[in-house]
Amino acid sequence: MDEKKQHRFRVTFNSPVVLTFVILCFAATLIGVLSKQQLTYDLFRTRGSSFTNPMTYVRMFTHVIGHSGWTHFIGNMSYILLLGPLLEEKYGGKNIIEVICITAIVTAILNRIFFANIALCGASGVVFAFILLSSMTSFRDGEIPITFILVAVIYIGQQVYDGIVVDDNVSNLSHVLGGVIGAVSGFVYNKEKKQ
């Protein structure tokens, strides 16, 4: 038998934070679908419950893993799986967890303050954070990448326009806030790398 190394391909868990997040989102969506959205409503949506209710604080984080159905889940996870592994490789898993958690809590709190009657459910804010964070990957001190400017104008501009003109059931505020969090995170993480 030839002693040359045989090249074999193996499947790797290449992006543990992102893949774990996707698995959690899948499980939450499945639970929601199987319960006819009752558990999504109870566990994975922000809503105007009292601040004395401990679940209010839990849902401030869990709303980003719940989705209203498979179409919603697939739309968000396509972006998360496309952008997330590259971001996790560049910035590290700890920073990606930070972006996800900050996006969850900030969007939940500000949505509660300004739109208390609108519930949040889904990872759209995280998607927008990843989109803007990815546009900052070529950031250098003293420079602003043109790709960042274009992405910010296109994605955030569209959300502002939709928020003013389009009457749908989409939280444009969480998209804008996610984008801002992604941009600020990219700026901070790139500055830290230089030091």
C-alpha positions, 0 to 999 in steps of 0.5 A, a space after each residue: 500500500 502506498 504510504 503517501 498521505 491520502 487527502 480526505 475531507 472532513 466536516 469541521 465546526 468552523 465557527 462555534 459561536 455562529 453555528 451555536 447561535 444558528 442551532 439555538 435559532 433553529 430549535 426556538 423556531 421549531 419549538 414555536 412552530 410545533 406549539 403553533 407560536 404559543 411558545 414563541 410568544 411566551 419565550 422569544 418575543 418582547 412584549 409589554 409585560 411588567 418590569 416586575 416579571 422576570 421573563 421580561 428580562 429573559 425575553 430582552 435576550 431571547 427575542 433574537 433567537 425566536 422567529 415567526 416561522 421558517 421563512 423568517 428563520 431562513 432569511 435571517 440565517 442565510 445572512 448570519 451563516 454567510 457573514 458570521 464565520 468571516 466575522 468570527 474568524 476576524 474578530 473572535 468568538 467573544 466579540 461576536 457574542 458581545 455584538 449579539 448580546 448588545 444588539 439584543 438588549 439595546 433593541 429590546 430596551 429602545 423598542 420598549 421605550 419608543 414602541 411599547 406596543 410592538 413586539 420584537 422577534 427574530 435576528 434581523 437586528 443581529 443581521 444588520 449588525 453583521 452587515 455593517 460590521 463586515 463592511 468595517 473589516 478593511 478599516 484602517 486608522 484615519 480612513 473610512 472605507 467607501 464600502 462602509 459608506 455605501 453599505 450604511 447608505 443602502 441598508 440603513 437608508 432603506 430601513 429609515 425609508 421603510 420605517 417612514 413610508 411602508 406600513 408593515 410588521 417589520 421593526 425598522 428600528 431594530 435594523 437601524 440599531 443593529 447596523 449602528 451597533 455593528 458599525 461602532 463595534 467594527 470601529 472599536 474592535 479595529 482600534 483595539 487591534 492596532 494597540 
